[in-house]
Amino acid sequence: MDAQAAALLGAGLAAIGAGLAALGVGNVFASFLEGALRNPGAADGQQGRLFIGFAAAELLGLLAFVIAVLLIFN
Protein backbone atom coordinates (compact mmCIF):
# COMPACT_ATOMS: atom_id res chain seq x y z
CA MET A 1 0.00 0.00 0.00
CA ASP A 2 1.45 3.33 -0.98
CA ALA A 3 1.42 6.46 1.17
CA GLN A 4 -1.41 8.16 -0.74
CA ALA A 5 -3.72 5.17 -0.29
CA ALA A 6 -2.92 5.02 3.42
CA ALA A 7 -3.64 8.75 3.80
CA LEU A 8 -6.99 8.42 2.06
CA LEU A 9 -7.89 5.41 4.20
CA GLY A 10 -6.99 7.36 7.33
CA ALA A 11 -9.04 10.32 6.13
CA GLY A 12 -12.05 8.07 5.64
CA LEU A 13 -11.67 6.68 9.13
CA ALA A 14 -11.36 10.21 10.54
CA ALA A 15 -14.55 11.20 8.70
CA ILE A 16 -16.37 8.47 10.62
CA GLY A 17 -15.45 10.40 13.76
CA ALA A 18 -17.32 13.44 12.47
CA GLY A 19 -20.46 11.35 12.05
CA LEU A 20 -20.08 9.86 15.52
CA ALA A 21 -19.80 13.38 16.94
CA ALA A 22 -23.31 14.05 15.65
CA LEU A 23 -24.52 11.03 17.60
CA GLY A 24 -22.74 12.38 20.68
CA VAL A 25 -24.45 15.76 20.39
CA GLY A 26 -27.80 14.01 20.04
CA ASN A 27 -27.13 11.96 23.16
CA VAL A 28 -26.17 15.06 25.14
CA PHE A 29 -29.38 16.88 24.27
CA ALA A 30 -31.53 13.76 24.69
CA SER A 31 -30.16 13.15 28.18
CA PHE A 32 -30.69 16.77 29.16
CA LEU A 33 -34.25 16.78 27.84
CA GLU A 34 -35.04 13.52 29.61
CA GLY A 35 -33.70 14.87 32.90
CA ALA A 36 -35.43 18.23 32.47
CA LEU A 37 -38.77 16.57 31.88
CA ARG A 38 -38.37 14.37 34.95
CA ASN A 39 -37.32 17.25 37.22
CA PRO A 40 -38.08 20.68 35.70
CA GLY A 41 -36.85 22.51 38.80
CA ALA A 42 -33.29 21.24 38.34
CA ALA A 43 -33.11 21.95 34.61
CA ASP A 44 -31.79 25.50 35.05
CA GLY A 45 -28.89 24.28 37.18
CA GLN A 46 -27.86 21.72 34.57
CA GLN A 47 -27.93 23.99 31.54
CA GLY A 48 -24.26 24.92 31.90
CA ARG A 49 -23.28 21.25 31.79
CA LEU A 50 -25.45 20.86 28.70
CA PHE A 51 -23.43 23.46 26.81
CA ILE A 52 -20.11 22.02 28.02
CA GLY A 53 -21.13 18.56 26.79
CA PHE A 54 -22.29 20.01 23.49
CA ALA A 55 -19.04 21.91 23.03
CA ALA A 56 -16.92 18.84 23.85
CA ALA A 57 -18.79 16.61 21.41
CA GLU A 58 -18.67 19.24 18.68
CA LEU A 59 -14.95 19.82 19.28
CA LEU A 60 -14.23 16.14 18.71
CA GLY A 61 -16.20 16.25 15.47
CA LEU A 62 -14.32 19.30 14.25
CA LEU A 63 -11.01 17.73 15.23
CA ALA A 64 -11.86 14.60 13.22
CA PHE A 65 -12.76 16.80 10.25
CA VAL A 66 -9.50 18.75 10.46
CA ILE A 67 -7.48 15.54 10.63
CA ALA A 68 -9.33 14.17 7.60
CA VAL A 69 -8.64 17.35 5.62
CA LEU A 70 -4.97 17.33 6.64
CA LEU A 71 -4.61 13.72 5.53
CA ILE A 72 -6.26 14.37 2.18
CA PHE A 73 -4.43 17.57 1.23
CA ASN A 74 -1.04 16.90 2.78
C-alpha positions in Angstrom: 0.0 0.0 0.0 1.5 3.3 -1.0 1.4 6.5 1.2 -1.4 8.2 -0.7 -3.7 5.2 -0.3 -2.9 5.0 3.4 -3.6 8.7 3.8 -7.0 8.4 2.1 -7.9 5.4 4.2 -7.0 7.4 7.3 -9.0 10.3 6.1 -12.1 8.1 5.6 -11.7 6.7 9.1 -11.4 10.2 10.5 -14.5 11.2 8.7 -16.4 8.5 10.6 -15.5 10.4 13.8 -17.3 13.4 12.5 -20.5 11.3 12.0 -20.1 9.9 15.5 -19.8 13.4 16.9 -23.3 14.0 15.6 -24.5 11.0 17.6 -22.7 12.4 20.7 -24.5 15.8 20.4 -27.8 14.0 20.0 -27.1 12.0 23.2 -26.2 15.1 25.1 -29.4 16.9 24.3 -31.5 13.8 24.7 -30.2 13.2 28.2 -30.7 16.8 29.2 -34.2 16.8 27.8 -35.0 13.5 29.6 -33.7 14.9 32.9 -35.4 18.2 32.5 -38.8 16.6 31.9 -38.4 14.4 35.0 -37.3 17.3 37.2 -38.1 20.7 35.7 -36.8 22.5 38.8 -33.3 21.2 38.3 -33.1 22.0 34.6 -31.8 25.5 35.0 -28.9 24.3 37.2 -27.9 21.7 34.6 -27.9 24.0 31.5 -24.3 24.9 31.9 -23.3 21.3 31.8 -25.5 20.9 28.7 -23.4 23.5 26.8 -20.1 22.0 28.0 -21.1 18.6 26.8 -22.3 20.0 23.5 -19.0 21.9 23.0 -16.9 18.8 23.9 -18.8 16.6 21.4 -18.7 19.2 18.7 -15.0 19.8 19.3 -14.2 16.1 18.7 -16.2 16.2 15.5 -14.3 19.3 14.2 -11.0 17.7 15.2 -11.9 14.6 13.2 -12.8 16.8 10.3 -9.5 18.7 10.5 -7.5 15.5 10.6 -9.3 14.2 7.6 -8.6 17.4 5.6 -5.0 17.3 6.6 -4.6 13.7 5.5 -6.3 14.4 2.2 -4.4 17.6 1.2 -1.0 16.9 2.8 
